[in-house]
Amino acid sequence: MAIELVPLCTLRIQLKPPIAAGAGPTGTRLIVELVSAQVKGDRLSGEMLGAAAADWMIVGPEGTGTVDARATLQTDDGAVIFVQYNGRLDTSQGWQFPMTAYVAPRFETGDERYAWLNRIQAVGKGILYEDLSLDYEWYEVR
């Protein structure tokens, strides 16, 4: 059985500079707030809603960045969707741009038009640029 990747959307995210909380028991904590997010796709399209959106990243001593991001989206037709994604970013060579991130988004919504999102697993690949913009392609895994 083969895995099928069905295009879900692209995202253009603008980030703030990281807030370094310092080294803790699991690594160096960086909080990277999202300024904005534009979502475009045939199946999912909208933008970030509110300001409570960030990546609570941990960078391990060997340079593995562990992504832990959460945001709220509002679709072009008014649905509210919570998205959380985890993943990895290789910072072992330092912060050399562009950088690639690999993530696994999950969705939650009470809007019946988008209830199908509650039942899928998505995967994505993103490129982080020096200006702290981040471009993702997300796919539904089937």
Secondary structure, DSSP 4 states (H G I P E B T S, - for coil): ----EEEEEEEEEEEPPPEEEEEETTEEEEEEEEEEEEEE-SS--EEE-SS--EEEEEE-TTSEEEEEEEEEEEETTS-EEEEEEEEEEE-TT-SPSSEEEEEEEEEE---GGGGGGGG--EEEEEEE-TTSEEEEEEEEE-
